Each structure stands twice: as structure tokens, then as C-alpha cells.
Amino acid sequence: MNFINAPLLTLLPLFIFVFQTRCYAAVEGIIGNMPLDKNPNITQQLPHTNASEIIISRKQYVISYNKTTRSPNWAAWELDPKKIGSADRSNSFIQDAELEEFLDKQGSQFRAVTSTEYKGTCFDRGHQVPSADRTNSARDNEATFTMSNMLPQTPFLNRVMWEDLERYTRDLVSVKNKKAYVIAGPIYDQNFGAIGPNNDIPVPSKNFKIIFLLESNQTAKDITKDTPALAVILPNTLADGSAVPTREDVDCETLADHSSGKADWNSYRTTVDEVEKLTGIRF
């Protein structure tokens, strides 16, 4: 498949992705190891959301974390060939210690998600910023395994459509020596229940992703109406299109069988307008 040429190409007007200028004071807090105004994973203006928001600004990504849903509102990252290397997959899911410290100092009733809170739920800990997009070093890969980067995803979404789109994006970047700017996150337009010991991690009904493909020497500031772009909204369902049952006697291994699912992420292409409509976020 060719990202550059029709029919896969979707050209999206600049105004629907250029980040709305807003004061950082509207954010509950900014944490991380990189000043936000110097972070290469996003422009200096952030997507605008009215939801609870703690900005996590790290070398590897920028995440808008929602302390109420205990999940990201969105995650943004830059991908170029230099980020793809030979580091092994960490596979060590961990609580975001810096986020936990911030919440504790704020006297918040909310806690950062621990690595075991998805256990027994039939949902995968679904990376937003992919592990394989940060294999240039072990440390960068480990950063993608913080639970602040996870959403509850069905095995079919996480291991089939989501993974296939991730692989497709990496192939474009590595083969064509391009640079991609990606933003992804949850959509809650249906009630799919909640997980966790306290049932306080809502399950998204869908996941969105927006990808802009640039030349290797460009940055996010170079995005124009002519920049090749792709937006998708993928359902967070099982292979047969159904939601994960909420009863306790569910066989998770059976639900994880996605051999019958033939869904193609390309059939879920959409527009940023539609993503904005369903998320309430202005890009």
C-alpha cells in the first residue's frame, strides 16, 4: 500500500490539525524530563480539551493524562528512522512513578494506574505510543511501558488492526526515509463499562489515530494543507464486532482468538473533523 498516492491518501485541511494556542495555566500540571516548549514530539500549542489534563512531556512523547479516567486523553509522538533500532522490547509494564508522585503531592484522591490493574479483565494494556516506535535504545523503549501510555484494548484491536497500522507507519518511515507525526487516543461515545479493582478505568468504545507524513528535515510546524495525512477511528471490539462481555465467567483465552477477524484498518479511515466531533478535542 502507498501512503502517498490515492486511494489511501486523505488530504486534511491545515486548520483541523494546527494546535489551538492556549495558556499552559489551564493544564493541571506539567511533568516529565523535557521542557514542553522544546519537546520535538509536538508543537508549542497543545490540542484543546476541556477534560482533566496533566501533561507528561518526555523525550519519547507528549501525553495528555486524564486523572479521572486514569488514561490518556491523547498521546503524540514523532517517528523517524533514527527512532527505530535494535533494542529489545522491554515488556516491563510499570506504574508511572513521576505521575504518582505528582498526584500524591497534589493531595489527589486519584492514583496512577499500576501494572496489574488490567489483570483478569480480558483487555490488553494497549500502547498508544508503540513500543516498536522507540527501539533506538533500551531506555526509550522502557518509557513506552509506563501505564500512563496505556488504554484498555481488546486483543483483536490491539494485536490485529492497531498493530498492523503501527507496522505500516514504521515501514513508511524506514523505507521512504520520512518522518511521521502521530497522535492517538480514546473515544467514549458508547458505554463499554470500566475495569480495574475499583472499576474506575473506563473502556473506550473506539481508538483514534492521526498520522502526518513529512520529509526527514521537516518538523510539525511544516504541516500544511498539502501534507499527506491519514486519520482512522477503530472500534474497540472483538473479532466478531461485539463488545467484551462484562460478566465474570468469561473465558478470556477464547475472546483473545482473533483468527476469524479479517478487519482492515484501512476500511476505518475518516477525517479529523469526525475525530474532533467524537472526542471533544480541538486539534
QUIHU-V633920 format. One record per residue. N is the residue number from 1. RES is the residue in one small letter. SS is DSSP state (alpha for helix, beta for strand, coil for the rest). Layout:
# QUIHU-V633920
n;res;ss
N;RES;SS
N;RES;SS
This chain:
# QUIHU-V633920
n;res;ss
1;m;coil
2;n;coil
3;f;coil
4;i;coil
5;n;coil
6;a;coil
7;p;coil
8;l;coil
9;l;coil
10;t;beta
11;l;beta
12;l;coil
13;p;coil
14;l;alpha
15;f;alpha
16;i;alpha
17;f;coil
18;v;coil
19;f;coil
20;q;coil
21;t;coil
22;r;coil
23;c;coil
24;y;alpha
25;a;alpha
26;a;alpha
27;v;coil
28;e;coil
29;g;beta
30;i;beta
31;i;beta
32;g;coil
33;n;coil
34;m;coil
35;p;coil
36;l;alpha
37;d;alpha
38;k;alpha
39;n;coil
40;p;coil
41;n;coil
42;i;coil
43;t;coil
44;q;coil
45;q;coil
46;l;coil
47;p;coil
48;h;beta
49;t;coil
50;n;coil
51;a;coil
52;s;coil
53;e;coil
54;i;beta
55;i;beta
56;i;beta
57;s;beta
58;r;beta
59;k;coil
60;q;coil
61;y;beta
62;v;beta
63;i;beta
64;s;beta
65;y;beta
66;n;beta
67;k;coil
68;t;coil
69;t;coil
70;r;coil
71;s;beta
72;p;beta
73;n;beta
74;w;beta
75;a;beta
76;a;beta
77;w;beta
78;e;beta
79;l;beta
80;d;beta
81;p;alpha
82;k;alpha
83;k;alpha
84;i;coil
85;g;coil
86;s;coil
87;a;coil
88;d;coil
89;r;coil
90;s;coil
91;n;coil
92;s;coil
93;f;coil
94;i;beta
95;q;coil
96;d;coil
97;a;alpha
98;e;alpha
99;l;alpha
100;e;alpha
101;e;alpha
102;f;alpha
103;l;alpha
104;d;alpha
105;k;alpha
106;q;coil
107;g;coil
108;s;coil
109;q;coil
110;f;coil
111;r;coil
112;a;coil
113;v;coil
114;t;coil
115;s;coil
116;t;coil
117;e;coil
118;y;coil
119;k;coil
120;g;coil
121;t;coil
122;c;coil
123;f;beta
124;d;beta
125;r;beta
126;g;beta
127;h;beta
128;q;coil
129;v;coil
130;p;coil
131;s;alpha
132;a;alpha
133;d;alpha
134;r;coil
135;t;coil
136;n;coil
137;s;coil
138;a;alpha
139;r;alpha
140;d;alpha
141;n;alpha
142;e;alpha
143;a;alpha
144;t;coil
145;f;coil
146;t;beta
147;m;alpha
148;s;alpha
149;n;alpha
150;m;beta
151;l;beta
152;p;beta
153;q;beta
154;t;beta
155;p;alpha
156;f;alpha
157;l;alpha
158;n;alpha
159;r;alpha
160;v;alpha
161;m;alpha
162;w;alpha
163;e;alpha
164;d;alpha
165;l;alpha
166;e;alpha
167;r;alpha
168;y;alpha
169;t;alpha
170;r;alpha
171;d;alpha
172;l;alpha
173;v;alpha
174;s;alpha
175;v;alpha
176;k;alpha
177;n;coil
178;k;beta
179;k;beta
180;a;beta
181;y;beta
182;v;beta
183;i;beta
184;a;beta
185;g;beta
186;p;beta
187;i;beta
188;y;coil
189;d;coil
190;q;coil
191;n;coil
192;f;coil
193;g;coil
194;a;beta
195;i;beta
196;g;coil
197;p;coil
198;n;coil
199;n;coil
200;d;coil
201;i;beta
202;p;beta
203;v;coil
204;p;coil
205;s;coil
206;k;beta
207;n;beta
208;f;beta
209;k;beta
210;i;beta
211;i;beta
212;f;beta
213;l;beta
214;l;beta
215;e;beta
216;s;coil
217;n;coil
218;q;coil
219;t;coil
220;a;alpha
221;k;alpha
222;d;alpha
223;i;coil
224;t;coil
225;k;coil
226;d;coil
227;t;coil
228;p;beta
229;a;beta
230;l;beta
231;a;beta
232;v;beta
233;i;beta
234;l;beta
235;p;beta
236;n;coil
237;t;coil
238;l;coil
239;a;coil
240;d;coil
241;g;coil
242;s;coil
243;a;coil
244;v;coil
245;p;coil
246;t;coil
247;r;coil
248;e;coil
249;d;coil
250;v;coil
251;d;coil
252;c;alpha
253;e;alpha
254;t;alpha
255;l;alpha
256;a;coil
257;d;coil
258;h;coil
259;s;coil
260;s;coil
261;g;coil
262;k;coil
263;a;coil
264;d;coil
265;w;alpha
266;n;alpha
267;s;alpha
268;y;alpha
269;r;beta
270;t;coil
271;t;coil
272;v;alpha
273;d;alpha
274;e;alpha
275;v;alpha
276;e;alpha
277;k;alpha
278;l;alpha
279;t;alpha
280;g;coil
281;i;coil
282;r;beta
283;f;coil
